[in-house]
Amino acid sequence: MIYKVLGLLGLLVLVVSMGEVFAQAPQAIPFSAAVRNANGVLIPNKAFLARFTIIDGSSIINVDSSNIAYRETQTVATNNQGLFVINIGQGAVAKGIFSNINWSVNSKYVQVEIDTTNTGGVYRVISTQQLMSVPYALNARKADSAINGVPPGTIVAFGGDTAHVPDGWLLCDGQSLSTSEVKYKSLYAAIGTNWGSTSTGFFSLPYTWGLFLRGCTNGHPSSDPDAKNRTQVQTNGNTGDKVGSFQLDSYASHTHGIRLEYGNGTSPSYPPGGTTSTVTNDKTGYPFNKAGNSISIEGGNETRPKNIYVNYIIKL
């Protein structure tokens, strides 16, 4: 698809050509431009510093830059015909992660800026153009990943440490994230505030440190008789029979038998028929053998099966 860009920078005019999107890694948007002066004459063999910004949902960047999905800079150089060709997504990243752009929500715009001084501080906007067909190839890849791969909100056990969480995943450490941050939108759409919320405009990641995962009963209480009594694991998180709720450890109700002995302590005997007796030991004065009627406390600090440690991570 060809986009004719009529923005001016000094004596420069750009005519932009955007090709197909590479759907395979490394992801990028091929971008080419012809640099001409105000009289339409091509400017060959000249280098310029360019900045490319993908804007989410609007052609205008917010004051706080919160709708910048991705931004990078590249040095572009025209050839003998005044043309340059680059790949957006392979420059020096200024903000965001190109592979994390959520093409499936909101319109996307690409803003092109040029700095002829090559200082990086005098950028002038040349063009802001809505992307009409380019995002669909990237979105198709993301959709295919959601169907055949790993959808946002998926929690898996990860065998690496916290310093090696892979790109596109976050540690389930309960941290609070902004709902307006572009890279978190798919995750927020999947999990909402199931795991808590520190304040309006924020949602919490799952908190799984030291905890086992248990399947939600989804209305089948026989799988968890205490489902309705589950509490929130973090502030404003879910309670009861809902994803993200928390449950303390517990023993099922049960009974223990106690053996009672009586006698002189050397040849213990038992009450006839299993009933108690008031026979008194002449030596000790105790109605029962003291050595045979004791209760001890046993066990560790918690109830648990054999286990190994992993880190739980969640897909963006």
C-alpha positions in Angstrom: 0.0 0.0 0.0 1.4 3.5 -0.9 1.0 6.4 1.4 1.8 9.9 -0.1 3.1 12.0 2.6 3.0 15.8 2.0 4.6 17.0 5.3 7.4 19.5 4.9 10.7 19.9 6.8 12.7 22.8 5.6 13.0 21.9 1.9 12.2 18.2 2.3 9.2 16.3 1.2 8.8 12.5 1.8 6.9 10.1 -0.4 6.4 6.9 1.7 5.9 3.3 0.7 4.9 0.7 3.3 5.2 -2.9 2.3 3.9 -6.2 3.8 4.6 -7.0 7.4 7.0 -9.7 8.3 4.9 -11.9 10.4 7.9 -14.1 11.5 10.6 -13.1 13.9 12.1 -10.6 13.8 8.9 -8.7 13.5 9.1 -5.4 11.5 7.2 -3.1 9.2 9.2 -2.5 6.0 9.3 1.2 5.3 10.7 3.1 2.3 10.7 6.8 1.5 11.9 9.1 -1.3 13.4 12.3 0.0 12.8 15.4 -2.2 13.2 19.1 -1.8 10.4 21.5 -2.1 10.8 21.6 -5.9 10.4 17.8 -6.1 14.0 17.1 -6.8 15.3 13.9 -5.2 18.1 14.3 -2.5 20.6 11.5 -3.0 23.4 10.2 -0.8 22.4 12.1 2.4 21.9 10.8 5.9 19.1 11.8 8.3 18.1 10.9 11.8 14.5 9.6 11.8 12.1 8.7 14.6 9.1 6.4 14.1 6.2 6.2 16.6 3.3 3.7 16.6 0.4 5.6 18.3 -2.5 3.6 19.8 -6.1 4.7 19.3 -5.4 8.3 18.1 -3.4 10.3 15.6 -2.3 12.6 18.4 0.1 11.6 21.1 -1.2 12.2 24.7 0.4 14.8 26.9 1.8 12.0 29.1 2.7 9.8 26.1 0.5 7.0 27.5 -0.8 6.1 24.1 2.6 5.5 22.5 2.6 1.8 21.8 6.2 1.9 20.4 8.9 4.4 19.5 12.3 4.0 17.9 15.0 6.0 16.1 17.1 5.1 13.1 19.7 6.8 10.9 18.5 6.6 7.3 20.6 7.3 4.3 19.3 7.9 0.8 20.8 6.1 -2.2 21.7 7.5 -5.6 18.0 7.8 -6.4 17.2 9.6 -3.1 15.5 6.5 -1.6 16.0 4.9 1.7 14.6 1.6 3.0 14.4 0.6 6.7 12.4 -1.8 8.9 10.3 -0.2 11.7 10.9 -2.5 14.7 14.6 -2.9 14.3 15.9 0.5 15.4 17.1 1.9 18.7 14.1 1.5 20.9 13.0 4.6 22.8 9.8 3.2 24.3 7.8 -0.1 24.3 8.5 -3.5 22.8 7.5 -4.0 19.1 6.5 -7.6 19.6 4.1 -6.6 22.4 2.0 -4.2 20.3 -1.6 -5.3 20.5 -2.8 -4.9 16.9 -6.2 -6.4 17.8 -7.4 -3.4 19.7 -7.8 0.2 18.7 -6.7 2.0 15.5 -2.9 2.3 15.0 -1.1 5.3 13.5 2.5 5.7 12.5 4.2 9.0 13.0 7.4 9.8 11.0 9.8 12.5 12.2 13.1 13.7 10.7 16.0 15.5 12.3 18.3 17.0 9.7 20.7 18.2 12.3 21.3 14.6 13.4 21.4 15.6 17.0 18.3 13.8 18.1 16.8 16.9 19.6 15.2 18.7 16.7 12.6 16.3 15.4 9.9 17.6 13.2 6.8 15.7 12.3 6.6 14.8 8.6 3.6 12.5 8.6 1.0 10.8 10.9 -0.8 8.1 8.9 -3.3 5.5 10.0 -2.3 2.0 9.3 -5.1 0.4 7.4 -3.8 -3.1 6.3 -0.4 -3.6 7.9 -1.6 -4.5 11.4 -3.8 -7.4 10.2 -0.8 -9.6 9.4 0.7 -9.0 12.9 -2.8 -9.5 14.5 -3.3 -12.7 12.6 0.0 -14.0 14.1 -1.2 -13.0 17.5 -4.6 -14.6 17.0 -2.9 -17.8 15.8 -0.8 -17.7 18.9 -3.9 -17.4 21.1 -5.6 -20.3 19.4 -2.7 -22.7 18.9 -0.2 -21.2 21.3 -0.5 -19.4 24.6 -3.3 -16.9 25.2 -2.9 -13.9 27.6 -3.5 -14.7 31.2 -2.1 -18.2 31.0 -0.1 -19.2 34.1 2.7 -21.8 33.8 5.4 -23.2 36.0 8.8 -21.8 35.0 12.1 -23.6 35.8 14.3 -20.4 35.7 14.9 -17.8 38.3 13.3 -14.4 38.5 16.1 -12.8 36.5 15.4 -14.9 33.5 11.6 -14.6 32.9 11.2 -14.7 29.1 9.9 -11.8 27.0 6.2 -11.6 26.9 5.8 -13.1 30.4 5.7 -11.6 33.9 6.4 -13.1 37.2 3.4 -13.9 39.4 4.5 -11.7 42.2 1.3 -9.7 42.8 2.7 -6.4 41.4 0.3 -3.6 40.4 0.1 -2.6 36.8 -1.6 0.3 35.0 -4.8 -0.6 33.0 -3.9 2.1 30.4 -0.4 0.8 29.6 -0.7 -0.5 26.1 1.5 -3.6 26.6 -0.8 -4.8 29.5 -4.1 -4.3 27.7 -4.5 -8.0 26.6 -3.6 -9.3 30.0 -6.0 -6.9 31.7 -8.7 -8.0 29.3 -8.1 -11.6 30.3 -7.8 -11.4 34.1 -9.3 -8.0 35.0 -9.1 -7.4 38.8 -9.5 -11.1 39.7 -6.3 -10.9 41.7 -6.8 -7.5 43.2 -6.5 -3.8 42.5 -4.6 -1.2 44.5 -6.6 1.7 43.1 -8.7 2.8 40.2 -6.8 2.4 36.9 -4.6 -0.5 38.2 -4.9 -4.2 38.4 -2.8 -6.8 40.3 -0.9 -9.8 38.9 -1.5 -13.2 40.6 0.4 -13.7 43.8 1.7 -17.3 43.9 4.8 -17.2 46.1 4.8 -20.4 48.3 1.3 -21.4 47.1 -0.1 -24.4 45.2 -2.6 -23.8 42.4 -6.1 -25.3 42.7 -8.8 -25.5 40.0 -11.8 -23.2 40.4 -15.0 -25.3 41.1 -17.1 -23.1 38.8 -20.3 -24.0 40.7 -19.4 -27.6 41.5 -18.9 -27.3 45.3 -18.4 -31.0 45.8 -14.9 -30.4 44.5 -14.3 -27.9 47.3 -16.8 -27.9 50.1 -15.4 -24.7 51.5 -15.4 -22.7 48.2 -17.8 -20.1 49.5 -15.5 -19.2 52.4 -12.5 -18.5 50.3 -11.0 -15.0 50.8 -9.0 -12.5 48.7 -5.3 -13.0 48.4 -4.7 -9.3 47.7 -6.6 -6.1 48.2 -9.9 -5.9 46.2 -9.3 -9.4 44.8 -11.9 -12.1 44.3 -13.5 -14.1 47.1 -15.6 -17.2 47.2 -15.9 -19.5 44.2 -14.0 -17.3 41.8 -10.6 -17.3 40.1 -8.0 -15.5 42.2 -9.5 -16.3 45.6 -7.4 -17.7 48.5 -7.8 -20.5 51.0 -5.8 -21.3 54.1 -4.5 -24.8 54.8 -6.8 -27.1 56.8 -7.3 -30.7 58.1 -10.5 -32.5 57.3 -12.6 -33.3 60.4 -11.6 -36.6 62.0 -11.2 -38.5 65.3 -8.4 -40.2 67.2 -8.8 -43.2 69.6 -7.0 -43.1 73.0 -5.9 -46.4 74.7 -6.5 -46.3 78.4 -4.6 -48.7 80.8 -4.9 -49.4 84.5 -3.0 -51.6 86.9 0.2 -51.4 88.8 2.3 -50.2 85.9 4.2 -53.5 85.5 1.4 -55.7 84.0 -1.1 -53.3 82.5 -4.7 -54.6 81.9 -7.7 -53.0 80.3 -11.3 -52.4 81.5 -13.6 -55.3 80.6 -15.7 -54.6 77.5 -13.7 -51.4 76.7 -15.4 -49.4 79.5 -13.6 -47.3 82.1 -13.0 -48.4 85.6 -12.4 -46.7 88.9 -9.9 -49.3 90.1 -7.2 -47.4 92.1 -3.6 -48.3 92.0 -2.5 -48.8 95.7 1.0 -47.5 95.0 0.3 -44.3 93.0 -3.2 -43.4 93.8 -4.0 -43.0 90.1 -7.0 -44.7 88.7 -5.2 -45.5 85.5 -1.6 -46.4 84.6 0.1 -43.1 84.0 2.6 -44.5 81.5 -0.1 -45.9 79.3 -2.3 -42.9 79.0 -0.3 -40.1 77.3 -0.9 -37.8 74.3 2.0 -36.3 72.3 2.2 -33.4 69.7 3.7 -34.4 66.4 4.3 -32.9 63.0 6.0 -29.9 61.3 5.1 -26.3 60.6 2.5 -26.9 57.9 0.5 -29.6 56.0 2.0 -30.3 52.6 2.9 -33.1 50.1 6.3 -33.6 48.8 7.1 -30.7 46.4 9.7 -28.8 44.4 10.1 -25.1 43.9 9.3 -23.3 40.6 8.4 -19.8 39.6 4.9 -19.2 38.2 4.7 -16.8 35.3 1.8 -15.3 33.4 1.5 -14.5 29.7 1.0 -10.9 28.5 
